[in-house]
Amino acid sequence: MQQQGQDDLITRARAWLAEDPDPETAAELAELIDAGDTAELADRFSGTLQFGTAGLRGEIGAGPMRMNRSVVIRAAAGLAAYLKAQGHAGGLVVIGYDARYKSADFARDTAAVMTGAGLRAAVLPRPLPTPVLAYAIRHLGAVAGVEVTASHNPPRDNGYKVYLGDGSQIVSPADTEIAAEIGRVDTLASVPRPESGWEELGDEVLEAYLARTDAVLTPGSPRGVRTVYTAMHGVGKDVVLAAFARHGFPAPVLVAEQAEPDPAFPTVAFPNPEEPGAMDLSFAKAAEVNPDIVIANDPDADRCAVAVPTLDGWRMLRGDEVGALLAAHLVHKGATGVFAESIVSSSLLGRIAEAAGVGYEETLTGFKWIARVEGLRYGYEEALGYCVDPEGVRDKDGVTAALLVAELASELKEQGRTLTDLLDDLAIEHGLHHTDQLSVRVSDLSVITDAMAALRAHPPVSLAGLRVSSAEDLTQGTATLPPTDGLRYHLEGDYKARVIVRPSGTEPKLKCYLEVVVPVADAPDLVPARARGQEILDAIKKDLSAAAGI
């Protein structure tokens, strides 16, 4: 029986090899077959890379469990069939891509498949930030958009993100319906792929996007902030520099080692500003030139990180801190509408919205949900994602977020104040909302499954000495949220706290989001309040790790 299984595996691998259009992955697969490496082949042919609400994302390589041209062609064919079934035959699909390995190939394959299916396709002129693609969908009146990117994943990965005509990412049931159409694709030979017929866009879309950024800033507002900027080896540099120049900010000082696109990401272990060490070169440059702030984008420039000087050196602000700062700035500018955030983000946004008399909503994790909030004016997520102009880009946008941060920092600078001064103001007004994260990267996904099962079987009754006052299994949904794989605990005692545990949707990580609210007395010294908040969060981490067995 074992030999029969190995023979079947080799047969499937040879059938895949026979239609692989990419010489590199074909050679890789042929080598595995010739070597009889059934363990590696079994891993690559154990199933199919699943298409979901994040589209596709995975390691580049040969086989149906990897990102490659064969998988992308099938995905594009499934998307095309879905669009035609929805009545969009002949509609425009706009395609963007980043600078990762194979991104340009995947974009061209997608354009060919759309053209062959009778849709119109237009490809952005070069690797550009994801928000430019999200903007282009609405600007060009497209029925859908595709961005080839793995965002801040490791260098070996790539991905395929799908947007519909409203400019927001797909959600259920579109994802399952597209996946079903992908499953109906027989052979690659059955997918028409002409060698031409799609449109190669010029710079007019980028110029329109940059013009749209005018809506983000207040005319005549201060523009004096001095910035160090890193593109993290991604595609953000040229667009950020153009945007800053357009609006009269001093040209950011670049982190030269990370300024140009490089799919190898040679200076960072993971190209994510949140990861340890990723900002080291930025902080070294800041120590050299003494700017007011440091700004970083992730590789596809849909996220924005901000760092500030302290007496102990440079400190990167948490996404929740930047989210609160931008909310306070928009309130000060007179913004109306709804402020929204995902459930894993700080409850401080709700306090700011309530005090300002603007609407507030919580959503599931991801901008695919935040962008769909009716009347949205501002949305953010703790993972460095900010939507500051939903009428222009209905997704997170690291370029416009950087502009709004720069405007806020400039205004504060004119007053002799800093971003940290404004954070102190918010803590005094609303209480110190201290957040942290316990994130566990795994090589075996069963570790995540086992941890979630352990917490469901034996929910903690207390964490850090705080009583668990409510424990929600979010797979059941709530009165305001659809079902999702997550657990939420509210804690009460001397302090109020909240914990959410969920598997990451894009990386092999178990992520735990922690918040404690520390009351602040009048005319306070915030140092002990922050120390106490971190002490509680550290204790929650320890107890939660024990309960989950991680």
C-alpha positions, 0 to 999 in steps of 0.5 A, spaced: 500 500 500 505 504 501 508 503 494 502 504 491 501 511 495 508 513 492 507 511 485 500 515 485 504 521 488 509 521 483 504 520 477 500 526 480 507 530 480 509 528 473 502 530 471 503 537 474 510 537 471 507 536 464 503 543 464 508 547 468 509 553 464 515 556 468 521 553 467 524 554 474 519 551 477 518 545 472 526 544 473 525 544 481 519 539 480 523 534 475 529 534 480 524 532 486 521 527 482 528 524 479 531 524 486 525 520 489 524 525 494 517 523 496 517 526 503 518 533 499 513 531 494 508 529 499 508 536 502 507 539 495 501 535 493 498 534 500 492 538 497 491 545 494 493 552 496 486 554 499 483 561 496 480 565 502 478 572 504 486 573 504 486 571 497 492 566 496 499 566 500 504 561 500 511 559 499 514 560 492 515 553 489 512 547 484 506 544 486 499 545 488 501 547 495 506 552 493 505 559 489 507 558 482 504 560 475 500 554 475 496 556 481 495 563 479 493 561 472 487 557 475 486 562 481 485 567 475 481 563 471 476 562 477 476 569 478 474 570 471 469 565 471 466 568 478 466 575 475 462 573 468 457 569 473 456 575 477 454 579 470 461 582 469 462 579 462 467 584 458 468 588 465 475 591 467 480 588 471 486 592 474 492 588 476 498 591 480 504 587 483 510 588 488 517 587 487 517 580 490 520 574 486 515 572 480 510 578 482 511 581 475 510 574 472 503 572 476 501 579 474 502 578 466 499 571 467 492 574 470 492 579 465 492 574 459 487 569 463 482 575 464 483 577 456 482 570 454 476 570 458 473 576 455 474 581 460 478 587 459 485 587 463 489 593 465 496 592 468 499 598 472 506 600 469 511 597 474 511 595 481 507 600 486 504 600 493 498 596 494 494 602 495 495 605 488 491 598 486 486 599 491 485 606 488 485 605 481 479 600 481 474 605 483 478 611 479 478 606 473 471 603 474 473 596 474 469 590 476 475 587 480 482 588 482 488 583 483 494 585 487 500 580 487 503 581 493 505 577 500 505 584 504 510 583 509 511 576 509 518 572 508 522 573 502 520 566 500 513 567 499 508 571 495 500 572 494 494 574 490 489 579 493 483 580 490 478 586 490 471 587 487 469 593 484 467 597 490 475 597 491 475 593 498 477 586 499 473 580 498 469 577 503 464 571 504 461 568 500 465 571 494 471 567 497 468 561 497 464 562 490 471 564 487 474 558 490 469 553 487 470 556 480 477 555 481 476 548 483 472 547 476 478 548 472 481 542 469 487 543 465 491 549 464 490 547 456 483 549 458 484 556 460 485 561 454 491 565 455 493 570 449 500 573 449 497 580 448 490 584 448 491 587 455 492 594 457 499 597 460 497 603 464 502 609 464 503 614 470 496 617 469 493 612 475 499 614 479 498 621 478 491 621 479 492 617 486 497 623 488 492 628 486 487 624 491 492 625 497 490 632 497 484 630 500 488 628 506 491 634 508 488 641 511 490 647 506 495 651 509 497 646 515 504 646 517 509 642 513 515 642 517 517 636 520 523 632 519 523 625 517 527 619 516 524 614 512 525 606 510 521 603 504 523 596 507 526 594 501 519 595 498 516 599 493 514 605 497 520 610 496 518 613 490 511 614 491 512 617 498 517 622 496 513 624 491 507 625 496 511 629 501 514 633 495 507 635 492 505 637 499 511 641 501 514 637 506 522 637 507 524 631 503 525 625 508 532 622 509 532 615 506 535 609 509 539 607 503 540 600 505 533 599 504 531 604 499 530 600 493 526 594 492 529 587 493 525 581 493 531 578 498 530 583 503 537 582 505 537 587 511 532 584 515 530 577 518 522 579 516 520 585 512 515 587 517 517 594 521 513 590 527 519 584 527 525 585 532 531 588 528 527 590 522 527 598 524 535 598 527 538 601 520 532 606 521 534 608 528 541 608 526 540 613 521 535 617 526 541 617 531 545 620 525 541 626 522 536 627 528 529 628 525 523 629 528 520 622 527 521 616 523 516 613 518 517 606 515 512 602 510 512 595 509 514 592 502 507 593 499 506 600 503 500 599 505 502 599 512 505 605 516 510 605 522 512 611 526 518 612 531 519 617 536 525 619 540 526 618 547 531 619 552 533 612 551 533 612 544 528 611 538 521 607 540 517 605 535 510 607 537 505 601 537 499 601 532 494 602 537 498 609 539 498 611 532 491 609 531 489 613 537 493 619 534 490 619 527 483 619 530 485 625 535 488 629 529 482 627 525 477 630 530 481 636 531 480 637 524 473 636 524 472 630 521 465 627 521 462 620 520 464 613 523 470 611 526 472 604 526 477 598 528 477 591 528 476 587 535 483 586 536 485 594 536 485 598 542 478 600 545 481 607 546 478 609 539 471 608 542 473 613 547 475 618 543 469 617 538 464 618 544 467 624 546 467 627 540 460 625 538 462 621 532 460 614 530 464 608 532 464 601 530 468 594 531 469 589 526 472 582 525 480 583 523 482 585 517 480 591 512 476 587 508 471 588 514 473 595 516 472 598 509 465 595 509 463 600 515 457 604 512 459 611 513 466 610 514 471 616 515 477 613 519 479 606 520 485 602 523 488 596 525 493 595 530 497 591 525 500 598 523 494 599 518 490 606 517 485 608 512 485 615 512 481 617 506 476 611 505 473 615 499 479 615 495 482 608 498 477 603 501 483 599 504 489 601 509 494 605 505 501 607 508 502 613 504 496 617 506 497 615 513 504 617 513 502 624 510 497 625 516 502 623 521 507 628 518 501 633 518 500 632 525 507 632 527 508 638 524 502 642 527 505 639 534 512 641 532 510 648 531 507 648 538 513 646 541 510 639 542 511 632 540 507 626 538 508 623 545 505 629 548 499 628 545 499 621 547 500 623 554 494 628 553 489 622 551 491 618 557 490 623 562 483 624 558 481 617 557 485 613 561 492 609 559 490 604 554 496 600 554 496 594 549 501 589 547 501 582 543 503 575 545 505 572 538 508 565 537 510 563 530 510 556 529 513 551 523 507 546 525 500 548 524 498 543 529 501 547 535 496 553 533 490 548 533 492 544 539 493 551 543 486 553 541 483 547 543 486 547 550 483 554 551 476 552 549 476 545 553 479 549 559 477 556 559 482 560 564 478 563 570 483 568 571 489 572 568 494 576 572 490 575 578 484 579 574 477 575 574 475 572 567 468 576 567 466 573 560 469 568 555 466 568 548 468 563 543 467 567 537 466 561 532 459 562 534 459 570 532 456 575 536 450 580 536 454 585 532 460 580 529 459 574 524 463 568 526 470 567 526 476 563 529 477 566 535 476 567 543 475 573 547 476 574 554 474 580 559 477 581 565 475 585 571 479 586 578 483 592 580 483 594 573 479 592 566 483 588 561 481 584 555 484 578 551 483 576 544 486 569 541 486 568 534 490 564 529 493 569 524 490 569 517 496 570 513 502 567 517 503 561 521 502 565 527 498 564 534 496 571 536 494 574 542 492 581 543 492 584 550 489 591 553 489 593 560 486 600 562 490 604 568 486 609 571 490 616 571 489 621 576 489 628 575 496 632 574 499 625 573 506 622 572 504 617 567 511 613 568 508 609 574 502 608 570 505 605 564 510 601 568 504 598 572 500 597 565 506 593 562 507 589 569 499 587 568 500 585 561 507 581 562 503 577 567 497 576 562 502 573 557 505 568 562 498 566 565 495 565 558 501 561 555 501 556 560 493 556 559 494 555 552 500 550 552 505 555 548 
